[in-house]
Amino acid sequence: MILADILELWNSAWPAGLTMLGLGSGFAVVLLIASEKLKVEVDPKIEQIHEALPNLDCGACGFAGCGQYAKAILENPELLGKCAPGGQQASEKIAEILSLQISNSGAPKRPIVHCRAHTEDKTYYAIYQGIPTCISANALPNVQACKFGCLGFGDCVSACKFDALHMVDGLAAVDYGKCTGCSACSKACPRDLIEMVPFSQENMMTVACSSKENGKATRAMCKVGCIACGLCAKQTDIFSVEDNLARLNYEKYKPTDKEETAMEKCPTGVILYCGKNAPEPRQPAKKAAAPKA
């Protein structure tokens, strides 16, 4: 009885199964033909360019990833040279793939933090208890007295994919041994404190301050801020003072005795070196004691 039931079930089911098998095979053939007819041919050079890139997908080139950048370069070779992590080596490989001649792209750019104030150097109006990010703290007034200085919550650290930035006692510090120059940290800082600078030397001099307050106000808020005294500009023309802030012209920069003198004469020690083997910043000059009556 059971065997008869099984045979009856089989006799009624196999036609439907055979029909489904035929339909499935037919759809597979249709999809195979469609994939061949509709497929987009990919230029093999895109894959070659992609292999020449570091494949970090850091976004420094302005594209979402290395794959999109590789395609964009093939369409527009003028975009060549925008991969900071790959640098000149990647550019040369891609130029060879595209049969292009390229010139030296100049000194590689690396970030410089235009602030020197650690936690103990700053003046605070209140304890910030909001979302622990620089962009959130920057949206509120009076988080700290200096509205130009590093907020210390590490948005730049979070943006860096190469572990090249760290917060050291409330101040962003660059590890130039790991930095690739991708500029993610510069884009992440809501106060635009991090500038991408051409490193024509192993160590570069900079003014580690962004305050545009006058000297008196700066001294009241920060122990190591620029007070716009102009002593650096009197030593060499690579320095100038604009908007109460000393600035360095990197196009003119060449390390000479004059630049060293300017750094030594800076009363707040805000002129310092940045780089892999940069010397420790010197301490600000102490005010001379008032003469006794």
C-alpha positions in Angstrom: 0.0 0.0 0.0 2.8 2.4 0.9 4.7 1.5 -2.2 1.7 2.2 -4.4 1.2 5.6 -2.7 4.9 6.5 -3.4 4.6 5.5 -7.1 1.4 7.5 -7.4 3.1 10.6 -5.9 6.1 10.1 -8.2 3.9 9.8 -11.3 2.1 13.1 -10.4 5.2 15.1 -9.4 7.8 14.3 -12.0 6.2 16.3 -14.8 6.1 19.4 -12.6 9.8 18.8 -11.6 10.8 18.3 -15.2 9.0 21.6 -16.1 10.8 23.5 -13.4 14.1 22.1 -14.5 13.5 23.2 -18.0 12.4 26.7 -17.0 15.5 27.0 -14.8 17.8 25.9 -17.6 16.1 28.3 -20.0 16.5 31.3 -17.6 20.2 30.4 -17.0 20.8 30.4 -20.8 19.0 33.7 -21.1 21.0 35.3 -18.3 24.2 34.0 -19.8 23.5 35.5 -23.2 22.4 38.8 -21.6 25.6 39.0 -19.5 27.6 38.5 -22.7 25.6 41.0 -24.7 25.4 43.7 -22.0 28.7 43.4 -20.3 30.9 46.6 -20.2 34.4 46.1 -21.4 36.9 47.3 -18.8 40.1 48.8 -20.1 43.0 46.6 -18.8 45.0 49.8 -18.1 42.5 50.6 -15.2 43.6 47.4 -13.4 47.2 48.2 -14.1 46.9 51.7 -12.7 45.0 50.3 -9.7 47.8 47.9 -9.0 50.3 50.8 -9.1 48.4 52.7 -6.4 48.8 51.9 -2.7 45.2 50.7 -2.4 44.6 52.4 0.9 41.3 54.1 -0.2 42.2 57.1 2.0 40.5 59.7 -0.2 43.4 62.0 -0.4 43.1 62.2 -4.2 39.5 63.5 -3.9 37.9 60.2 -5.0 36.2 57.6 -2.8 38.8 54.9 -3.5 41.8 53.9 -5.5 39.5 52.1 -8.0 37.6 55.3 -8.9 40.8 57.3 -9.0 42.4 54.8 -11.4 39.5 55.1 -13.8 39.6 58.9 -13.5 43.3 59.1 -14.3 42.7 57.0 -17.5 40.0 59.5 -18.5 41.9 62.5 -17.5 45.7 62.1 -17.1 46.0 65.6 -15.6 44.8 64.0 -12.3 48.1 62.2 -12.1 50.1 63.0 -9.0 47.2 63.4 -6.5 48.0 60.2 -4.6 49.9 61.5 -1.6 50.6 58.1 0.0 51.9 56.7 -3.4 54.0 59.8 -4.0 56.3 60.2 -6.9 56.9 56.4 -7.2 53.3 55.7 -7.9 53.1 58.6 -10.3 56.1 57.3 -12.3 54.6 53.8 -12.5 51.3 55.2 -13.8 53.0 57.5 -16.2 54.8 54.5 -17.6 51.5 52.6 -18.1 50.0 55.6 -19.9 53.2 56.3 -21.9 53.4 59.8 -20.3 56.4 62.0 -19.4 56.1 63.7 -16.0 58.3 66.2 -14.3 59.3 66.2 -10.6 56.2 67.1 -8.6 58.2 69.0 -6.0 58.7 68.5 -2.3 56.1 66.2 -0.7 53.6 67.9 1.5 53.3 67.0 5.2 51.0 68.4 7.9 52.1 71.0 10.4 50.0 71.8 13.5 49.8 75.6 14.0 49.4 75.4 17.7 51.8 74.6 20.5 49.6 74.8 23.6 49.3 71.7 25.7 46.6 71.5 28.4 48.7 73.4 31.0 49.4 76.2 28.6 45.7 77.0 27.9 43.1 79.0 29.8 39.6 77.4 30.1 36.4 79.2 30.9 34.5 76.0 31.8 34.7 72.3 31.7 33.3 71.0 28.4 30.9 68.0 29.0 29.4 67.7 25.5 30.1 65.2 22.7 33.9 64.6 22.8 34.8 65.8 19.3 36.5 68.9 18.1 33.7 69.7 15.7 31.1 69.6 18.5 33.2 71.6 20.9 34.0 74.2 18.3 30.3 74.9 17.8 30.0 76.3 21.3 31.4 79.6 22.5 33.9 79.9 25.3 35.0 76.2 25.5 38.5 77.6 26.0 39.8 81.1 26.1 41.7 80.9 22.8 39.2 80.4 19.9 42.0 79.6 17.5 43.9 76.9 19.4 43.7 73.0 19.3 40.6 71.8 21.1 42.3 68.5 21.9 39.5 66.0 21.2 41.4 64.3 18.4 39.2 64.5 15.3 42.4 64.5 13.3 43.6 61.4 15.0 40.4 59.6 14.2 40.7 60.7 10.5 44.2 59.4 10.1 44.4 55.8 8.7 48.1 55.5 9.3 48.4 56.0 13.0 50.4 59.1 12.3 48.7 61.5 14.7 48.3 61.2 18.5 47.0 63.5 21.2 49.8 64.4 23.6 48.5 66.3 26.7 45.7 68.1 24.8 47.6 68.8 21.6 47.7 67.0 18.3 51.2 65.7 17.4 52.3 64.3 14.0 54.5 61.2 13.8 56.4 62.1 10.6 57.8 58.6 10.4 54.4 57.2 9.6 52.8 60.2 7.9 52.0 59.7 4.2 50.7 63.2 3.5 47.2 62.1 2.7 45.8 65.4 4.2 42.9 63.7 6.1 43.9 65.3 9.3 44.0 68.8 7.7 40.4 68.3 6.4 39.2 67.0 9.8 40.3 70.0 11.9 37.3 72.4 12.3 39.7 75.2 13.2 42.0 74.7 10.2 45.0 74.4 12.4 46.7 71.8 10.3 48.3 73.0 7.1 49.9 70.8 4.4 53.3 72.2 3.8 56.0 71.2 1.3 58.8 69.6 3.2 61.8 70.7 1.2 64.0 69.8 4.2 63.9 66.9 6.6 62.8 69.3 9.3 60.8 72.3 8.6 60.5 75.5 10.6 57.0 76.8 11.4 55.1 79.2 13.5 53.1 77.0 15.9 50.2 79.3 16.5 47.0 80.5 14.8 45.8 83.2 17.1 44.9 86.5 15.6 44.3 88.3 19.0 46.6 91.1 19.9 49.7 90.4 22.0 48.1 91.4 25.3 45.1 89.2 24.8 47.2 86.2 23.6 49.4 86.4 26.7 46.3 86.4 28.9 45.0 83.2 27.2 48.0 81.2 26.3 51.6 80.8 27.6 53.1 79.9 24.2 51.1 81.9 21.7 52.4 84.4 19.1 52.3 88.0 20.5 53.0 89.6 17.1 56.1 91.3 18.4 57.7 91.2 14.9 61.2 90.2 16.1 61.3 87.3 13.6 60.4 89.6 10.7 63.2 91.9 11.6 65.7 89.1 11.2 64.7 87.7 7.8 62.1 88.4 5.1 60.7 84.8 5.2 58.7 86.0 8.2 56.0 88.6 8.2 53.3 89.7 10.7 49.7 89.8 9.4 46.6 90.0 11.5 48.6 89.9 14.8 50.2 86.6 13.7 53.7 85.8 12.5 53.7 83.9 9.2 56.4 82.0 7.4 56.7 82.1 3.6 57.5 78.4 2.7 58.4 79.3 -0.9 61.4 81.4 0.4 62.3 79.0 3.1 66.0 78.0 3.3 67.6 77.2 6.7 70.2 79.9 7.4 71.6 81.6 10.5 69.0 84.4 10.1 66.1 81.9 10.5 67.9 80.3 13.5 68.3 83.8 15.0 64.6 84.5 14.5 63.7 81.3 16.3 66.1 82.1 19.2 64.7 85.6 19.6 61.0 84.6 19.7 60.0 85.4 23.3 57.2 82.8 23.4 59.1 80.0 21.7 56.4 79.7 19.1 58.8 79.3 16.2 60.0 75.7 16.1 61.0 72.7 13.9 58.7 69.9 12.7 59.9 66.7 11.1 61.2 63.2 11.8 64.3 64.3 13.7 63.1 67.7 14.8 64.8 69.0 18.0 62.6 69.5 21.1 60.9 73.0 21.1 62.7 75.4 23.4 61.0 76.9 26.3 59.6 80.4 26.0 61.9 83.2 27.2 61.1 84.3 30.7 60.2 87.8 31.4 63.0 89.8 33.0 62.3 90.7 36.7 61.2 94.2 37.3 64.0 96.4 38.8 63.7 97.2 42.5 63.0 100.7 43.5 
